[in-house]
Amino acid sequence: MTAKSTAGPLSRPFRVDRLPRDRAGIVIDATPEEEAALAADFRIPAIRDLVGRLHWSGTSARLVITGTVSAFVTQVCTISLEPFEAEISEPVEIVFSDHEPEKDAGDEEADIPDPIVNGTIDLGQVTAEFLALGLDPYPRKPGIDFEPVTDATESPLAILKTLKRDEA
């Protein structure tokens, strides 16, 4: 998060000790260039109107970021291979801490806070990560139905079954 080489295409680093005291909220608004770079990273045709509306609570040692990430994305239907546009609205809840997680915490399913690195968190990366979480891994264009092959006589197991009968 601190070096430019590790930052993704959408980077908005904030020093935790300089976050607004009124906790009014922070808006992360991606530029068209950042949206194009993220689309390439996510291997989708396009992203537009990417906005993260984030709020924070806690202290500079332990921050809780909540809010919503929204965008319009162009994805390719996994059935028809046609591009289509979908709206993403993903809730955000993430905890940052400047303390190392305890190794013997006991509860393996508990979320480990993300690190505050050198007093900095990157809310651009948070926005990009939650957009990625909102993407459908198997997008389907509205109105497209998948019709599986139902002819049991053509399945590989049906062919093997007929071969076995022929040998007997």
C-alpha positions as CSV (number, residue, x, y, z in Angstrom):
1,M,0.0,0.0,0.0
2,T,2.9,2.4,0.6
3,A,5.0,1.9,-2.6
4,K,3.7,3.0,-6.0
5,S,4.9,-0.4,-7.4
6,T,2.4,-2.3,-5.1
7,A,-0.5,0.1,-5.5
8,G,-3.1,-0.8,-8.0
9,P,-4.6,1.3,-10.7
10,L,-6.9,3.0,-8.2
11,S,-4.9,4.4,-5.3
12,R,-6.0,7.0,-2.7
13,P,-3.6,6.7,0.3
14,F,-4.8,8.5,3.4
15,R,-2.8,9.1,6.6
16,V,-5.0,7.8,9.4
17,D,-3.9,10.6,11.7
18,R,-5.2,13.1,9.1
19,L,-8.6,11.7,8.4
20,P,-11.3,14.3,8.7
21,R,-12.3,14.7,12.4
22,D,-16.0,15.2,11.6
23,R,-16.2,11.6,10.1
24,A,-18.5,13.0,7.4
25,G,-17.3,10.5,4.9
26,I,-14.9,10.2,2.0
27,V,-15.9,9.8,-1.6
28,I,-13.5,7.9,-3.9
29,D,-14.4,8.8,-7.5
30,A,-12.4,6.9,-10.1
31,T,-11.2,8.7,-13.3
32,P,-11.9,7.1,-16.7
33,E,-8.2,6.1,-17.0
34,E,-8.4,4.3,-13.6
35,E,-11.7,2.6,-14.6
36,A,-10.1,1.4,-17.9
37,A,-7.0,0.1,-16.0
38,L,-9.2,-1.7,-13.4
39,A,-11.3,-3.2,-16.2
40,A,-8.2,-4.6,-17.8
41,D,-7.0,-6.0,-14.4
42,F,-10.4,-7.6,-13.9
43,R,-10.5,-8.9,-17.5
44,I,-13.9,-7.3,-18.2
45,P,-14.7,-4.9,-21.2
46,A,-15.5,-1.8,-19.2
47,I,-16.2,0.0,-15.9
48,R,-17.9,3.4,-15.6
49,D,-19.1,5.6,-12.8
50,L,-17.0,3.8,-10.1
51,V,-17.6,5.5,-6.8
52,G,-16.8,4.5,-3.2
53,R,-18.8,6.3,-0.5
54,L,-16.9,5.5,2.7
55,H,-17.3,6.4,6.3
56,W,-14.9,5.7,9.1
57,S,-15.0,5.2,12.9
58,G,-12.5,4.2,15.5
59,T,-9.1,5.4,16.3
60,S,-5.8,5.9,14.4
61,A,-4.8,2.5,15.8
62,R,-8.0,0.6,14.8
63,L,-10.3,1.9,12.0
64,V,-13.5,0.5,10.8
65,I,-14.4,1.6,7.2
66,T,-18.0,1.1,6.1
67,G,-20.0,2.3,3.1
68,T,-20.9,1.3,-0.5
69,V,-19.0,0.8,-3.7
70,S,-21.1,1.3,-6.9
71,A,-20.4,1.2,-10.6
72,F,-21.7,0.1,-14.0
73,V,-19.7,-2.7,-15.5
74,T,-19.7,-4.3,-18.9
75,Q,-19.3,-8.1,-18.6
76,V,-19.4,-10.9,-21.1
77,C,-22.2,-13.5,-20.7
78,T,-20.8,-16.9,-20.0
79,I,-23.5,-18.6,-22.1
80,S,-24.0,-16.4,-25.2
81,L,-20.6,-14.6,-25.0
82,E,-22.5,-11.3,-25.6
83,P,-21.4,-8.2,-23.7
84,F,-24.0,-6.6,-21.3
85,E,-24.0,-3.9,-18.7
86,A,-24.7,-4.6,-15.1
87,E,-25.0,-2.3,-12.0
88,I,-22.8,-3.2,-9.0
89,S,-23.6,-2.0,-5.5
90,E,-21.4,-3.7,-2.9
91,P,-21.6,-3.0,0.8
92,V,-18.2,-2.2,2.4
93,E,-17.1,-3.2,5.9
94,I,-13.4,-3.6,6.6
95,V,-11.2,-3.2,9.7
96,F,-7.7,-1.8,9.7
97,S,-5.3,-2.1,12.7
98,D,-1.7,-1.1,13.4
99,H,-1.2,-4.2,15.6
100,E,0.0,-7.5,14.5
101,P,-2.7,-10.2,14.7
102,E,-2.3,-12.7,17.5
103,K,-1.1,-16.0,16.2
104,D,-3.1,-18.0,18.8
105,A,-6.3,-16.1,18.4
106,G,-8.2,-19.4,18.7
107,D,-11.1,-18.5,16.4
108,E,-9.9,-19.4,12.9
109,E,-12.9,-17.9,11.2
110,A,-12.5,-14.5,12.7
111,D,-11.5,-11.8,10.2
112,I,-8.0,-10.6,10.7
113,P,-7.8,-6.8,10.4
114,D,-6.0,-5.3,7.4
115,P,-2.7,-3.6,8.3
116,I,-2.2,0.1,8.7
117,V,1.2,0.4,7.0
118,N,3.3,3.3,8.1
119,G,0.2,5.1,9.4
120,T,-1.5,4.9,5.9
121,I,-4.5,3.1,4.4
122,D,-5.4,3.1,0.7
123,L,-9.1,3.7,0.3
124,G,-8.7,3.5,-3.5
125,Q,-7.6,-0.1,-3.1
126,V,-10.5,-0.8,-0.7
127,T,-12.9,0.6,-3.4
128,A,-11.3,-1.6,-6.1
129,E,-11.3,-4.7,-3.9
130,F,-15.0,-4.4,-3.0
131,L,-15.9,-3.8,-6.7
132,A,-14.1,-7.0,-7.5
133,L,-16.1,-8.8,-4.8
134,G,-19.3,-7.5,-6.3
135,L,-18.5,-8.9,-9.8
136,D,-20.4,-12.1,-10.8
137,P,-17.8,-14.7,-11.6
138,Y,-20.3,-16.3,-14.0
139,P,-22.1,-13.4,-15.5
140,R,-25.3,-14.1,-17.4
141,K,-27.0,-11.6,-19.6
142,P,-30.6,-11.0,-18.5
143,G,-33.0,-13.1,-20.6
144,I,-30.5,-15.7,-21.5
145,D,-31.4,-19.2,-20.3
146,F,-29.0,-22.1,-20.1
147,E,-30.5,-25.3,-21.5
148,P,-28.4,-28.3,-20.5
149,V,-28.2,-31.3,-22.8
150,T,-30.9,-33.7,-21.7
151,D,-30.4,-36.5,-24.3
152,A,-29.1,-39.2,-22.0
153,T,-28.4,-41.5,-25.0
154,E,-25.5,-39.2,-26.1
155,S,-23.8,-38.8,-22.8
156,P,-20.3,-40.5,-22.4
157,L,-21.7,-42.8,-19.7
158,A,-24.6,-43.9,-22.0
159,I,-22.1,-44.7,-24.7
160,L,-20.0,-46.8,-22.3
161,K,-23.1,-48.5,-21.2
162,T,-24.0,-49.5,-24.8
163,L,-20.4,-50.7,-25.3
164,K,-20.6,-52.9,-22.2
165,R,-23.9,-54.4,-23.5
166,D,-22.4,-55.1,-26.9
167,E,-19.5,-57.0,-25.3
168,A,-21.8,-59.2,-23.2
